[in-house]
Amino acid sequence: MASEAFTGLRFTAELLTRPPVSGRDVLATLEHFAIISYAVPADRVRPHVRQAFDLDCFPGSNGRPLVWVSMVPFEDQDFRFVALPWLRFRFGQTNYRTYVIDRSTGRRAVWFFGTTLDSWTVAVPRYAWKLPWHRGRIHFDCDYDALAGRYARYRMTTRSDWAPVELELEDSGRPVAALDGLPDLEQGLVTLTHPLTGVYYRRDGRLGTYSIWHDRLRCTSGRVIQARVGLFDRLGLVPYDEQRQPHSVLIQHRTEFTIYLPPGRYPGGGRSQDRKEF
């Protein structure tokens, strides 16, 4: 039986309507976008998330609370500011996250453990905005078959002291039909594919936040052939010997994202004494 917390989650008009943009905001076409999620015991995740947030749990087969943790790799094809559309950047990126609920407001968000970025521009979010972003050498080896509507090959590697990765996926080409733990597919897709607010420990220990927007994703389901996700093993979230059995693999060949800048301080997010340095 699904957690009551998921009841009523739908792709509403509010979620699917893009807020106005300003010249400082960013537009980006993302390719090779994937969400690889693991269902793990909540007690593995709890030490890494501020106590002001509840984990967005769902019951496992034995009734033990589980929570998703996800890695989200993609390649920014044309990262560009609204006011400077001719200035474009291309780089690989991977976000590491879990899913939370703000106890004071009841609002859902993703909690970012951090991000790897394959670009010298990582210095801006890391030092100017104190985001937990790290440099990594990211390489995609992908072959998308447009006629079949699926990847014939999807491989990604990251060279990074903070979060090394070796990943190979198989793409079924079939739309996602179900997500284990939830009888209603839309509830799970809203949670996993459509969080628009991110929260994280800034590098100074305070809470930060930023917002994005994208249209509804039309993902195909996949499976893991090979996965060695260094950060998940190091944090004790998903040991290496569990990483070939994800909860779900969602793949989207291309999508458009809007990123609202600059990031800000999360309300009530003073310096944390229990922050873990990753």
Secondary structure as the mmCIF struct_conf table of DSSP 4:
data_model
#
loop_
_struct_conf.conf_type_id
_struct_conf.id
_struct_conf.beg_label_comp_id
_struct_conf.beg_label_asym_id
_struct_conf.beg_label_seq_id
_struct_conf.end_label_comp_id
_struct_conf.end_label_asym_id
_struct_conf.end_label_seq_id
HELX_RH_3T_P HELX_RH_3T_P1 GLU A 4 PHE A 6
TURN_TY1_P TURN_TY1_P1 THR A 7 GLY A 8
HELX_RH_AL_P HELX_RH_AL_P1 ALA A 13 LEU A 16
BEND BEND1 THR A 17 THR A 17
HELX_LH_PP_P HELX_LH_PP_P1 ARG A 18 PRO A 20
TURN_TY1_P TURN_TY1_P2 GLY A 23 ARG A 24
BEND BEND2 ASP A 25 ASP A 25
STRN STRN1 VAL A 26 PRO A 41
HELX_RH_AL_P HELX_RH_AL_P2 ALA A 42 VAL A 45
HELX_RH_3T_P HELX_RH_3T_P2 ARG A 46 HIS A 48
BEND BEND3 VAL A 49 VAL A 49
TURN_TY1_P TURN_TY1_P3 GLN A 51 ALA A 52
STRN STRN2 PHE A 53 LEU A 55
STRN STRN3 PHE A 58 PRO A 59
TURN_TY1_P TURN_TY1_P4 SER A 61 ASN A 62
BEND BEND4 GLY A 63 GLY A 63
STRN STRN4 PRO A 65 PHE A 81
TURN_TY1_P TURN_TY1_P5 VAL A 82 ALA A 83
STRN STRN5 LEU A 84 ASP A 102
TURN_TY1_P TURN_TY1_P6 ARG A 103 THR A 105
STRN STRN6 ARG A 108 LEU A 117
BEND BEND5 SER A 119 SER A 119
HELX_RH_3T_P HELX_RH_3T_P3 TRP A 120 VAL A 122
HELX_RH_AL_P HELX_RH_AL_P3 ALA A 123 ALA A 123
HELX_RH_PI_P HELX_RH_PI_P1 VAL A 124 ALA A 128
BEND BEND6 TRP A 129 TRP A 129
STRN STRN7 TRP A 133 ARG A 135
STRN STRN8 ARG A 137 ASP A 145
TURN_TY1_P TURN_TY1_P7 ALA A 146 GLY A 149
STRN STRN9 ARG A 150 ARG A 159
BEND BEND7 ASP A 161 TRP A 162
STRN STRN10 VAL A 165 PRO A 175
HELX_LH_PP_P HELX_LH_PP_P2 VAL A 176 VAL A 176
STRN STRN11 LEU A 179 LEU A 179
TURN_TY1_P TURN_TY1_P8 ASP A 180 GLY A 181
STRN STRN12 LEU A 182 LEU A 182
BEND BEND8 PRO A 183 PRO A 183
HELX_RH_AL_P HELX_RH_AL_P4 LEU A 185 THR A 193
STRN STRN13 THR A 197 TYR A 201
TURN_TY1_P TURN_TY1_P9 ARG A 203 ASP A 204
BEND BEND9 GLY A 205 ARG A 206
STRN STRN14 LEU A 207 HIS A 214
HELX_LH_PP_P HELX_LH_PP_P3 ASP A 215 LEU A 217
HELX_LH_PP_P HELX_LH_PP_P4 CYS A 219 CYS A 219
STRN STRN15 THR A 220 VAL A 229
HELX_RH_AL_P HELX_RH_AL_P5 GLY A 230 ARG A 234
TURN_TY1_P TURN_TY1_P10 LEU A 235 GLY A 236
BEND BEND10 LEU A 237 VAL A 238
HELX_RH_3T_P HELX_RH_3T_P4 TYR A 240 GLU A 242
TURN_TY1_P TURN_TY1_P11 GLN A 243 ARG A 244
BEND BEND11 GLN A 245 GLN A 245
BEND BEND12 HIS A 247 HIS A 247
STRN STRN16 SER A 248 ARG A 265
HELX_LH_PP_P HELX_LH_PP_P5 TYR A 266 TYR A 266
TURN_TY1_P TURN_TY1_P12 PRO A 267 GLY A 268
BEND BEND13 GLN A 273 ASP A 274
HELX_LH_PP_P HELX_LH_PP_P6 ARG A 275 GLU A 277
#
